[in-house]
């Protein structure tokens, strides 16, 4: 395999692109489909490199797009016969001399943990977030707090008002927002932008009373209840957390429960 393939794949990883690598792991002798051949497939169906071309390759691209959508790598078995019906793929097929096995490996950027506010609770949240595999971005408008020295593990530290930083960011279904600012007005401004976004988790630090004040203000601005109900406030699971580290555990446990679509109930009660 050409060095160019690996340099291209590395660049895609650095750019945080989502793609799949299709690798031929079994092919009958005499076939044009060569063991070890690799191809890059993107969610829109575009490709780079080849695993043999023709109808066979078109079938590989089709199933790779389905696997990309589900996000789980797997081995598939595809018919080599160019006369097979277009798009016919038998994933459960038994390997034969008329088929080839292809490993479809999914690569996608890590989810982003967006930490708005760089106070004392943010410190363990950032550390634990990195331990859990998140790309962590910290935002704070205070020069003393928003520094790489204070958050050496963070992937990015932004010195800015949260509202301005959010306007410049791409908010995606893989972004999890944790609001830990020192001023409810900053929280409120951040929520205006986060609520209509596709982010699956918006957590707000503070008491129920604080959340009520913010929500009432947003209601007066015309924000609908459906959007306000998206906010996890107070943030975190009820585990009796007291210290910053314990609070970080409760926050990230809640984030993970949303990420994986779980109830956060004790396993012994499920």
C-alpha positions in Angstrom: 0.0 0.0 0.0 1.3 3.4 -1.0 2.7 5.7 1.7 0.3 8.3 0.2 -2.7 6.3 1.6 -1.4 6.6 5.1 -0.4 10.2 4.8 -3.9 11.0 3.5 -5.5 9.0 6.3 -3.3 10.8 8.9 -4.3 14.2 7.5 -8.0 13.2 7.7 -7.5 12.3 11.4 -5.8 15.6 12.1 -8.6 17.4 10.4 -11.1 15.5 12.6 -12.9 14.1 9.5 -15.3 11.1 9.6 -14.4 8.3 7.2 -14.0 4.6 6.8 -11.2 2.4 5.6 -12.1 -0.6 3.6 -9.4 -3.3 3.6 -9.7 -6.6 1.6 -8.8 -9.3 4.1 -9.8 -12.4 2.0 -10.0 -12.8 -1.8 -9.9 -16.0 -3.9 -6.9 -16.6 -6.1 -6.9 -15.1 -9.5 -9.3 -12.4 -8.6 -8.6 -8.7 -9.5 -9.5 -8.0 -5.9 -6.2 -8.0 -4.1 -5.7 -8.9 -0.4 -4.5 -5.9 1.5 -6.1 -3.4 -1.0 -7.4 -0.3 0.9 -9.9 2.4 0.1 -11.1 5.5 1.9 -14.9 6.1 2.0 -16.6 9.2 3.2 -20.2 9.7 4.5 -21.3 11.3 1.2 -20.1 8.2 -0.8 -17.0 9.8 -2.2 -13.8 7.7 -2.2 -10.1 7.8 -2.5 -8.0 4.8 -3.7 -9.6 1.5 -4.8 -10.2 -2.1 -3.8 -10.8 -3.4 -7.3 -13.3 -1.1 -9.1 -16.5 -2.0 -10.9 -19.7 -3.3 -9.4 -17.9 -5.0 -6.5 -16.4 -1.7 -5.4 -19.7 0.1 -5.7 -21.2 -2.5 -3.3 -18.4 -2.0 -0.9 -19.0 1.7 -0.9 -22.7 1.2 -0.3 -22.3 -1.0 2.7 -19.4 1.2 4.1 -21.8 4.2 4.1 -24.3 2.2 6.1 -21.6 1.2 8.6 -20.4 4.8 8.8 -23.9 5.9 9.7 -24.1 3.2 12.5 -20.5 3.9 13.6 -19.5 0.3 14.3 -16.6 -1.3 12.4 -17.1 -4.8 11.1 -16.1 -7.4 8.5 -18.5 -7.8 5.5 -18.6 -10.4 2.7 -19.4 -9.2 -0.8 -20.1 -11.0 -4.0 -17.3 -10.7 -6.6 -19.7 -11.5 -9.6 -20.0 -8.3 -11.6 -23.4 -9.6 -12.8 -24.9 -9.6 -9.3 -27.8 -7.2 -8.7 -26.6 -3.7 -8.1 -26.1 -3.0 -4.5 -26.5 -6.6 -3.5 -24.5 -7.3 -0.4 -24.8 -10.3 1.9 -23.2 -9.3 5.1 -24.0 -12.6 6.7 -22.8 -14.7 3.7 -20.5 -17.6 4.2 -17.1 -16.9 2.5 -16.8 -18.7 -0.8 -14.6 -18.6 -3.9 -17.1 -16.1 -5.4 -16.9 -13.6 -2.5 -14.3 -11.4 -0.8 -14.2 -10.3 2.8 -13.6 -6.7 3.6 -12.9 -5.1 7.0 -14.7 -1.8 7.2 -13.1 0.3 9.9 -14.8 3.5 11.1 -12.8 6.6 12.0 -14.6 9.6 13.5 -13.4 12.5 15.6 -13.7 12.3 19.3 -16.7 14.0 20.9 -16.1 17.6 22.2 -16.6 18.6 25.8 -17.2 22.3 25.7 -16.5 23.8 29.2 -17.8 27.3 29.5 -16.1 28.8 32.6 -12.6 28.1 33.8 -13.2 28.2 37.6 -12.2 25.6 40.2 -14.8 23.0 39.1 -13.6 23.2 35.5 -10.1 21.9 36.5 -11.2 18.3 37.4 -13.9 18.4 34.6 -11.2 19.0 32.0 -8.9 16.4 33.4 -11.6 13.7 33.6 -13.0 14.7 30.2 -9.6 14.0 28.6 -9.4 10.7 30.5 -12.8 9.8 29.0 -11.6 10.5 25.4 -13.2 13.8 24.8 -11.7 16.7 22.9 -11.9 19.4 25.5 -12.4 23.1 24.8 -12.4 25.7 27.7 -13.8 29.1 27.3 -13.5 32.0 29.7 -13.3 35.8 29.4 -10.9 36.2 32.3 -7.2 36.3 31.3 -6.1 34.9 34.6 -8.2 31.8 34.2 -8.2 31.1 30.4 -4.7 29.9 30.0 -3.0 26.8 28.7 -0.9 26.7 31.8 -4.0 26.4 34.0 -5.4 23.7 31.6 -2.5 21.9 30.2 -4.6 18.9 29.1 -7.2 21.0 27.3 -7.1 20.8 23.5 -8.1 24.4 23.2 -8.4 27.3 25.6 -10.3 30.3 24.4 -10.0 33.7 26.0 -13.4 35.2 25.1 -16.9 35.8 26.4 -18.8 32.5 26.0 -21.4 34.1 23.7 -18.8 35.3 21.3 -16.9 32.0 21.4 -20.1 30.1 20.6 -20.8 32.2 17.6 -17.5 31.2 16.1 -17.8 27.5 16.9 -19.4 24.6 15.0 -21.9 23.1 17.4 -22.7 19.5 16.4 -24.5 16.4 17.8 -21.0 15.4 19.1 -20.7 18.5 21.3 -21.5 18.3 25.0 -21.8 21.7 26.7 -21.0 22.2 30.4 -21.8 25.7 31.6 -19.8 26.6 34.7 -19.4 30.4 34.4 -19.1 32.9 37.3 -22.0 35.1 36.2 -25.6 34.1 35.4 -25.7 36.7 32.6 -23.0 34.8 30.8 -25.0 31.6 31.4 -28.1 33.2 29.9 -26.2 34.5 26.9 -24.7 31.1 26.3 -28.0 29.3 26.5 -29.5 31.6 23.9 -27.1 30.1 21.4 -26.9 26.5 22.7 -30.7 25.8 23.1 -31.5 25.9 19.3 -28.3 24.0 18.4 -28.0 20.3 17.8 -25.8 19.6 20.9 -27.3 16.7 22.8 -26.3 17.9 26.3 -26.5 21.3 27.9 -25.6 21.3 31.7 -26.0 24.3 33.9 -24.1 24.7 37.2 -26.0 26.3 40.1 -29.1 26.0 42.2 -32.6 25.5 41.1 -33.3 29.1 42.1 -30.6 30.4 39.8 -31.9 28.2 36.9 -35.4 29.5 37.5 -34.3 33.1 37.2 -32.4 32.4 34.0 -35.3 30.4 32.5 -37.8 33.1 33.4 -35.6 35.7 31.7 -35.4 33.5 28.6 -39.1 32.9 28.6 -39.7 36.7 28.5 -37.4 36.7 25.4 -39.7 34.2 23.8 -37.7 31.0 24.3 -40.1 28.0 24.2 -40.5 25.5 27.0 -39.5 22.7 24.6 -36.0 24.3 24.3 -35.7 25.1 28.0 -36.5 21.5 28.9 -33.3 20.5 27.2 -31.1 22.0 29.9 -29.8 19.7 32.7 -30.1 22.1 35.7 -28.9 21.7 38.3 -26.1 19.9 36.5 -24.9 16.4 37.4 -26.3 13.3 39.0 -27.4 13.3 42.6 -24.5 11.4 44.3 -24.1 13.8 47.2 -21.0 15.4 45.6 -19.2 18.0 47.7 -15.7 18.6 46.4 -14.9 19.9 42.9 -13.6 16.4 42.0 -16.9 14.8 43.2 -18.9 17.4 41.3 -16.9 16.6 38.2 -17.7 12.9 38.5 -21.4 13.7 38.8 -21.3 16.0 35.8 -19.4 13.6 33.5 -21.5 10.6 34.6 -24.5 12.5 33.4 -22.8 13.5 30.2 -22.0 9.8 29.5 -25.6 8.7 30.3 -26.8 11.1 27.6 -24.0 10.2 25.2 -24.9 6.5 25.4 -28.6 6.9 25.9 -28.7 5.3 29.3 -30.9 5.9 32.4 -28.1 6.6 34.9 -29.9 4.3 37.3 -27.8 1.9 39.5 -27.2 -1.3 37.6 -28.6 -3.2 40.7 -31.9 -1.4 40.1 -32.2 -2.1 36.4 
